[in-house]
Amino acid sequence: MNNPPINHPTKSVATAFVLRPIQPQDNEQVARLIRTVMTEFGCVGEGYSILDPEVDNMFETYHNSQSAFFVITRPGDVEILGCGGIGPLHGGDERICELKKMYFYPVLRGHGLGWEMATRCLEAALKIGYHRCYLETVERMEQANRLYQKLGFEKLGAPMGATGHGSCDAWYLKELRREN
C-alpha cells in the first residue's frame, strides 16, 4: 500500500480552530455531535455506531494506552465542532487500530480539518505502535470517502474485525508501517 506524505492544512485554517485531546467534560457534546451527524446521513438503527454504548462515555472509552480521541473547538470556545479517534479494532489483529467516530458539524467541513484530524489520529496510532489502520463508513458520506482515499486508505471488499457495524457499506485499510 502507498503511504503518501502527510500534509497539514494551511496555517490560517489550522489556527482558526483548536484540535485537542478529549476531556471528561466533553462527553455530552461529543455524544450530541455523533448522533446529530449520523442522523443527518441516515445512519440510525441497528448496525451503526450511533447505538454503541461508548457514545455517551467517549473520554472514559478512549482514555487508555491503546487509544486516542480528539475534539475540535474554536480558540477560547468550549463548543465541540468535530471529533475523531483511534482505538483497537475489536475482533481484529492487535497491530490494527480503527479510525473511529470522526464526525464534523457542517461549519467545519471543506476546510481541511478532516485531513488534520485524521493525520493526528494516524500519528497517535503510530506512536502507540499500530501497523495498520482500518475504518468503516457509508458510501453516502462522499466527502469522507474522498478524504480517506486521499490519505492513502485502500478500499476493501469486506469488513474486518467484529465491530457490530453491519450497516456500513465501505471499508478501508491503510498501512502505517511495514511489517517486520
Buried (B, 14 or more C-beta within 10 A) or exposed (E): EEEEEBEEBEEEBBEEBBBEBBEEEBBEBBBEBBBEBBEEBEBBEEBBBBBBEBBBBBBEBBBEEBBBBBBBBEEEEEEBBBBBBBBBBEEBBEBBBBBBBBBBBEEBEEBBBBBBBBBBBBBBBBEBEBBBBBBBBBEEBEEBBEBBEEBBBEEBEEBBBEBBBEBBEBBBBBBBEEEE
